[in-house]
Structures are given as C-alpha cells and as structure tokens.
Amino acid sequence: MVIAIREDQQILDEFLCLVYESLNSENEADFQELFHRAELGTISKEDFAHEILRVEFKSAKQAKTLISKLKLPKKETSKSYYYKRFIGCPDSFEEFLASIKKDSTNGQDAIKDYEMKYDLLRKHELQ
C-alpha cells in the first residue's frame, strides 16, 4: 500500500488527505476482494464502482468524525477544499453517491474512474 499526497495544495489539505488515506488503508482487504471479483467478472462494472465508493464512504465518515474533534483555525479551514468535503460528508451512502455524481459535472468523475479501473482489471484477467 502506497499513500501519495499531492504537494501543490494547502498544508491543511495535505494533512486531511493523509488522515483520510490512512483510514482508507484499513480497508485494503475490502478493496482487494473487489479487485479480485472484478478480475473474475463476478461483479458488474457499475456494482464495482459503487462498492468501491461504499468502502470509501466508510472512511470519509470516519474522517468526518475525527476531523470534527480537531480544533482547527477558521482561517485555515475556510481555505481548505478537503475540510469542507469531509465535514460536509453526508450521513447516508445514497447522499454521498449523489454528491459524487454532482462532482462529476465539475470534471471529477469517481464513478467513471472506477469503471475504467474495472475495465483494466478485466482486460488484465483476460490476457
């Protein structure tokens, strides 16, 4: 498992990404199972993308709980993209999924990205 943090962002965002990715790394077994199912073709492309996002939703909710306990300066949080994302994380997966779909209109399409990952996993298995 490798955690990569983009360097050209606010320091608080770098920290919050590290927190989230650390929490998300605890789900490695879930991700590996989904990758394996994709390779075997026992899960559909759409279900694969949604199940990956369901695992990430669990981590986002944990991050929200943890971050909400920190006493971060408003000056920093007001500039932070990820602070707003994590603190604003919905309580239900359906709302989370709707927010992901809304982001896709801004050029960030997590569902499409995971569907492409599915295609790569299937292609690798078929070779």
Helices and strands as residue ranges (DSSP letters): H 11-25, H 28-40, H 45-68, H 74-77, H 81-87, H 93-104, H 110-126
